[in-house]
């Protein structure tokens, strides 16, 4: 019991095992001194007292308290005869939770000490004087123990003679204990199971934590023969079997295979095997809404399971609630991205103890988005998570962190502030930091990340598939159209410069041009697509352009060119996919193709789920041939889609040509588009992507922006063919450069032609890369596009009748 406190000696001092307890009435000066005692903690439940560790430092400090007349007894009186308390370390290591297995109790309130300990990746505060750490911090903590900064009295980091710890700072393993072990480990792992070999020789070996053990086993599986899931209806490819083998060992994993390689079968195989082994009771898949049906079909095709075992969530709240109730005793549940935050309370009980598969995970890079926050909550509940995307970093390394470090393997890349400071540059405006820009230290980031993801390209695993060829078709605007474009470019340039000056992040250039047509940048993109879109827009920026009298009443050179291409393709019995960012443009393309008698289907955000499925089925089904010709009597020639169809669809069964009517802002989206036809199961002899741009406009700036952004993912994947020249850290300056290029040419004579424009020879500079962002010498177009009917350059364009 605490001793009674007297007026002359206000602090009652007692001992309880390895703790001193101090009881006193509140006095600010005494509280401040108590906080400086080693491992001082306030105990509100024991007479509102303070405790500290029994050690040499606390005994020395409490002696002073007694000499100053503060404590009723001396600390020496509470020591056993001959007891000599040891010096305490600056911090004490203790076990914590499964998610954060390590806790450090700080001996003192010392800013320098706290900053040093918080430098360990993933450090987080957990109350006064306590820091906790995620799995993977064991190696960094072991170094602090060796330096005497941290004490490990329970040998948490040394459970054996040699302890293997995965180091999230390097992406490698540290051998704690015998100094000779590290050299041997590095020489033979992962080609050999080093731990098993050491144990066979009688050496005591263990892992620092469960995370180190699972990463170790995952790396062995990566180089092993793979696993064909028991009872699968179809045989997986070898690289897909290895993905299953690694997934069986890891609680969290990312598969970043190039689009078109076949991530879906590997994910289905892993889920099927985990269900067979009884490791999970259910597999929950979260894809984009447009490919729910495709996931269901693939699950049935590869596993041979009863379709009734699969619940697909769709419809309004009532219908979705019924689906969740049915899913309670089913083995597969498909929940699309857009309902995760709406139905979180209903989904959460269904993900406990399951495998959660997140398809197209690059859609969850915004930490403030409701669906991203909902997904992170679900990941904390599930037993395992598998993250799928071919484009994890479309703009900058922060997106890589969001996908890999918060979804696939939470904590594997440390905390967000440390990550951004390490792998991006601070953006300074007016002497203060306003976010981050650019990227740095990418080879180091790749090494840290390597154990946590799988990446295979089509060139590596599908030798028979010919590479994509790219045709960059630049179209010259006519004089009137060119004047309208110059007017629109001036407004867009002012808008972008104002955004840069205001401190918006470089990736916000996409925000300026997406969604609303109200911005001048978005209006410029619509104008490049077709003047007709601006004539029909109600936006203020469109009204200003109309008032100028410069907008030609025409479809524009792009649509004229596309109509000619479509007529040739239909006459030759070939098919093509056309992508545009605008729903209005997709509708206009469909209208013009219909007027020309071109069979086509539409796939946009406005298309119903059933209509989307029907469009895909029609386009991927061979039509009825016309005897004696290469043409088809039935079946759509053109698949017109917005970026709603840029993910997950396999459109290459009957098609080997794709046209980008306009360019997206990111290389990832451009790659996703191209890989709708360029798939691992493709059987065509060649594949062609045609990029349509208006010469000298923002679209050429977008092309340079794509080159710049492609360099980021190229560096992270160590794929040189994805990497273009690095042209500076400010991504948006590339767009600005295109605008200035146009302004600089204002005094030049406009190109000759009619009021909308004409085609120019393909740009031959540079070498083609995987994304087609640098044009090559023009490849031979498909047979259907070599010759065809003459174009009508009059208003409305399109092929001439008769």
Secondary structure, 3 states (H helix, E strand, C coil): CCCCCCCCCCEEEEEECCEEEEECCCCHHHHHHHHCCCCCEEECCCCCEEEEECCHHHHHHHHHHHHCCCECCCHHHHCCCCCCCCCCCCEEEEECCCCCCEEEEECCCCHHHHHHHHCCCCCEECCCCEEEECCCCHHHHHHHHHCCCEECCCCCCCCCCEEEEEECCCCEEEEECCCCHHHHHHHHCCCCCHHHHHHHCCCCEEECCHHHHHHHHHHHHHCCCCCCCCCCCCCCCHHHHHHHHHHHHCCEEEECCCCCCCHHHHHHHHHHHHHHHCCCCCEEEECCHHHHHHHHHHHHHHHCCCHHHEEECCCCHHHHHHHHHHHCCCCEEECCHHHCCCCHHHHHHHHCCCEEEECCHHHHCCCCCHHHHHHHHHHHHCCEEEEECCCCCCCCHHHHHHHHHHHHCCCCCCCHHHHHHHHCEEEEECCEEEEEECCCCHHHHHHHHHHHEECCCHHHHCCCCCCEEEEEEEEEECHHHHHHHHHHHHHHHHHHHHHHHCCCCHHHHHHHHCCCCCCHHHHHHHHHHCHHHHHCCCCHHHHHHHHCCCCCCCCCHHHHHHHHHHHHHHHCCCCEEEECCCHHHHHHHHHHHHHCCCCEEEECCCCCHHHHHHHHHHHCCCCCECCCCCCECCCCCEEEECHHHCCCCCCCCCCCEEEECCCCCCHHHHHHHHCCCCCCCCCCCCEEEEEEEECCCHHHHHHHHHHHHHHHHHHHHCCHHHCCCCCCCCHHHHHHHHHHHHHHCCCCCCCCCCCCEEECCCCCCCCCCCCCCCCCCCCCCCHHHCCCCCECCCCCCCECCC
